[in-house]
Amino acid sequence: MKRYTVPSAQGIDSLTLAEADTPRPGRGQALVRMRAASLNYRDLMIVRGGYARGGVPPGLVPLSDGAGEVVEVGESVTRVRPGDRVAGIFMQSWIGGEIGPDHHASALGGAIDGVLAEYVLFDADGLVHIPEALSYEEAATLPCAAVTAWNALFAQGPVLPGQTVLTLGTGGVSMFAVQFAHAAGARVIVTSSSQDKLDQALALGAAEGIDYRAEPEWQDAVQRLTGGRGVDHVIELGGAGTLARSIHAARIGGSVHMIGVITGAAEIDPMPIMRRGLTVRGVFVGSREMFEAMNRAIAYHDLHPVIDRIFPFADAAAAYRHLESQAHVGKVVIRVD
């Protein structure tokens, strides 16, 4: 089989395509013929060598998000069978409940080998069935970005009809947040760098869009749009560089769901958090239980992920570069063909 590895995290050019033996499933395992994979900002950080303090394993197979077809199962496997359409969960050991200290060690495409390969061996407990209406390319976008948005909006203090949600940018997590929050009956405000991107978010159900290049103090625009009240939930994807604005965009007693680290480091004044009674919650993907609940909602509402471009397997480096350009809306996908 063919697979990509990252022999040395020295940029996109360090991606290496090579032959490897096709694995065979042991007890409790399932072999999946991958059909598609998708990229996250985390994958850029990994290939650049800037993700984990101790680095990643040399020769890592990258990417956490993918979907495919079960072709063989090992002894005692009952959750899946050959022919099933499945996706792997981001942290293979996080089945349910709260995240624990050991779950990080099972994260695909970081702590352990990921899915940018023709065949991948999974623990059968680390797989979920994908919604029937979704293509493999659509389903490949779900494990990280979609589950993260779902966790932020519904895992604790769920978004309710009539509430207001602010999401930053028009990448994968944001586009899923727009769809999920709109389906729940919430009003969604989106920020982005261009009107074209905002128009696409509005077409998905966002109520208002803010061009942060035209309005750099976008938190003030959010306050105007909400009559000075602020939003109930902020999907915070920028990191330290945008967190202060997100805090001021939230209502008193509101929630800021901290997801992204794109804008780097900055000092944060904790006083507004305390005085406004805000909840600032870190969100790091989610469990298999969350993934399965999300899939039921996707199927019921007939939601379809937003895919910006699909690249062939042989052109994986071009997919990375497209993500790096930040020209995309939604997800960048690689078809494993």
N, C-alpha and C positions, 0 to 999 in steps of 0.2 A: 504494500500500500504506500501511498504518498502522504507525507505530513510536513508541516512547517515547524521549525524550531527557532529558538532565539539563543544561539551559541554564546553571544556576548551582547549585552544590552547597550549597544552603541548607535542606536538610531534605526530607522526603518530599513536601511540597507543591510542590517545584520540579520534580517529574516532569511532563513535558509530552507529551501525545499529539498527534501531528500526521501529516499526509499527506506522503509522499515518493515519488519515482519508484522503481519496482521495478527493481533492477539487473539487468544481463545478464552472464553469466559470460564471462570472457576465457580465454585459454590457461591451462590448469592449474587452473581454478576450477570450482566447482559452486554452483548456486543451490538453496537449501533452503527449502521451505515449512515454516516452524516450526509445530509442533503444541502444544508445551508448553515452559515454562521454569521454573526453580526458583531460589530465593533462598538466598544465603549471608550470613553476618554481614558479610563484606567488602562486600556490596552496600549495607548500611546505612551503613557507614563512608564509602563513596563518595558517597552522596547527601547525607550530612551534611558532606562536605568534609574528613573526617579520615583519609583513607586514604593518599594519597601526599604526600610532602614538597612536590613541585612542583605538586600538584593533578592533575586529570585534564583531558583535552581538553574545551573547551566544546562543548556540544551532543552529548556522548557518548551513544550508545545503551547502556543498562546491561545487566547480567546476563551471566555467563559460561556458565551451564548451560542447555542446551536440546536438544531433539530434534525431528526432523521428517523430511520426505520430500524426496529429491532430485527436482527438477522439470526441471532443465536442466543440461547440462555443457558446458564449453568444449573447445576443441581440445586434443588429446593426453591427455585424462583417461581413465584406465582403471581406477582404484581403485573408483570408484562410477559408477552409471548411474541414469537416471531411474527412479523407483519404489523405490529403495533407502531403507530406514529407517536414519537415521544420527544421530549426535550429534557436536558439535564438541569437540575437545580444548581444555583450558583455555589452554595456551600453544601457539599454532598452529604454532610452529617447533620445538617440543621433540618430536622423533620418537623418539629413544632415547638411551641413554648417560646421562652425568651432565648435570645442569643447567648451562648456560653463561650468561655475562653477557648475551648477546644475546637469550636466550629470554624474559626479562621484557617486552621491548618488543613481544611478540606476544600478550600476555595479553588475552583477550576481556573486554569490559565494564570495562576499566581503562585499559590503554595504548592499546587500539584498540576500535572499536565492538563491542558485545556482541549479544545474541540476543533482546532484548525487542522483536521486530518480526515482522510477518507473513512477510517474506522476508529471508533473510540470505545474503550471498555469502561463501563460504568458499574457501580454498585446498583443493583436493581432498586434499592430503596431511594436512590438519588435521581430517579426518573419520574416524570409526570406525563400523562397522556395529553396531547395537544387538542385544542378545539377542532372539530371536524371541518368547519368552514374555512379554516386558515390554511394557506399554502405553507410548505416548509420554510420558504423565505420569510413569510410573516411570522410564523411560530418561532423562528430563530431570533427574533428581536425581543422575546419575552423574558428570559431568565433574569437579567439584571435590570434593565431600564424599566420594564413594565412592573416587575415585582417591587422595585424600589418605590415607584409612584404609588402603587397599591398600598404598601406598608405605610407610607407617609400619610395617606388620606384616610385609611380605614382601620389600621391595626390598633391605634390608641386614640380615643376621642374622635370617632369617625366624623368625616364631613357630612353635614345634614342638608336637606333641601332648604333653599333660601339663604344659605351661608355664602360667603364670598371667598374665593381662592385666588391667590396671586402666584403665578409660576414664572420663573426667570428663564428667558431664552426660548428657543424653538428646537432644541435637540430632542433626543429620544425620550428622556424622562419627562420633559415638559409636555411633549405631545401626548404621551400616555396620561399625564395628569389632567390635561384639558379634556380628553375623552372620558376618563373615569369620573371626574368632578361634574362634568356636564350631564352624564348619565344619572348621577345621583341627585340632580336638581339644583346644583350650586351655580352661582354666577362666577365666571372665570375671567380674570384679567391677566394678560400676557405682556411681557416685555420682550423686545427683540431689537436687532440692529437695522432692520429695513422694513419698509411697508409691505414688500412682497412676502416676506416671511410671516408678518403679522396677518396678512390676508389669508394665508393658509391655515393659521391657527383659528381665525374667525370662522372659516369654513367648517372647522371641526366642532364648533360650538362655543368658542370663547366669546364673551360678550363685548370686551373692549381690549384694545391693544395700545401699548405705549412704545414709541420709538425712543430708546434710551440715548441714541446719538443726538436726536433733536431735543430731548428733555433729559439731560444728564442727572438732574435731581428728580428722578422718576418716583421716588417715594412721595414727593409732594403731589405729583399727578395722581398717584393712588389715593391719597387722602382726599383730593378733589372729587374723584370719581365715586368715593364712598361717603360723600357728605361730611368729611372730617372724622369719620368713625374708624377707618382702617379695615383691613381684611381679617377674616377669622383664621385663615391658614395661609402661610407663605411656604411655597416649595422653593427652598433656598439652594441654588445650584452654583452660585459663583464662588462661595467660600468667604474667607476673611475680607476680601476686597469689596464685597457687596453686603455683608452681614449687617453692618450698621444701618444701611438704607432699608433692608428688609425688616429690621427691628422697628424702625419708625413707620413702616408701611402697615404694620400689624395693629389691630385694635387692642385696647386694654383687655388683658386676659386672653389674648389670642395665642396662636401657636406658630412657631417658626421651625420647619422641618429641615434640618441641616443635612445636605446630601453632597454637594459638590465642593471641589477645592481648586477650581480652574483659575481663580484670580490671585492665588498665592497668599502671602502672609500680610497681616496688618494688625495694629493694636485695636482692641475692642473695649469700649467703655461699658462695664457691666451695669452701671447705674440705670440706664433706660430699661433694661430687662427687669430689674428689681422694682422700679417705680411703676412700671406698666403691668406688672404681674404676668409677664410672658412665660410661656413654656418654650424653651429652645431644646429641641430633641434631635439627637443624632440618628440618622437612618442609614443602615448599611444592608441593602438588598432585603432579603426576607427568607422565610422558611418554606418548606414544601407545602405545609398547610395553607400558607398565604397564597402560594402559586396556584394551588388547586381551587381555592375560593375565587381568585381572580379569573381563572379560566372559566368558571361557571358564569361569572358576570359577563365576560367577553362573549361567550356563546349566547347568553340570553339576550343581550343588547345588540348582537351581531356587529361587534366592533372589529375594525381591521387596523392593524398598525400602519403608521405612516412610514413608508420606505422612500428614501431619497434616491438612492442608486443601488443597483446590483452589479457586482463585479464577478468575473470568472475566477475560479480557484487559482489559476496560473497567474492572475494579476492581483494577488493579495496585497502587494506593496502599494499598488495604486489606490486600493481601498483605504489603506492607512493614510496615504497622502491626502485623499479627499476629505477624510475626517479631520485631519490636521488643518486643512484650509478653512474650516468653520463655515464653508459655503452651504452645508447641508441643512435640510429641515427634516427632522425625524431620524431614521436609522440608516446606516450604511451596511449593506449586506454583501456577503461573499457566497456565491453558489458553489457548492462542492460537487463538481460534475466530472 
